[in-house]
């Protein structure tokens, strides 16, 4: 059973940076072979895709985070990262890591990111 756990969230001032991590367990090197995404759900809003990376290493980003966020993976550590720079209050949300394996979506429990002065 695939298990994902996010970490690295917290409180940061506008303009600051955070790096989120998502570690996979209960499986082999899953991130190398299956598409991975970071989603977020702001308070009172719907969940949205923030960034994704496929098995070939191609990445995609929501327009709202292009140039500020970077998704990457470490296959040896079975971990995916989301580097977030120049954070804005509107980036405040619960951030979730997801992976799609053989048509089934797996989600982590999420990590809270709060951007405020």
C-alpha positions, 0 to 999 in steps of 0.5 A: 500500500502506497503511503505519502507523508508531506512535511515542511509546512509552516508559517512564513512572511510574505516574500519568504521561502519554504521547501515541502517534502513528500516521502513515499513508503510501502512501495518501491521507487514510485516517483520515478515511474509515475506522475506526481503532483502537488495540490493545494486547498486554500481556506474555503476554496476548491483544491487545485493543482499547483505543480506536477512532474511526470516519469520523464521529468517534464514539469508543469505549473499553475500560472499563479506559481510559475517562476516561484515554485519548483517541483523536483524529485530524488529517486534514491530517497523516494521523495518529491519536493516543492520549493516555494519562493517569493511566497504570497498571502494567497499561497496560504493553503493545505498542500497535498502530495499525490501520485497516480499509480496504475490509474489509482490516486494516492494522497498524503494527509497534507501540510499547512502553509500560512503566509502572513506578516 
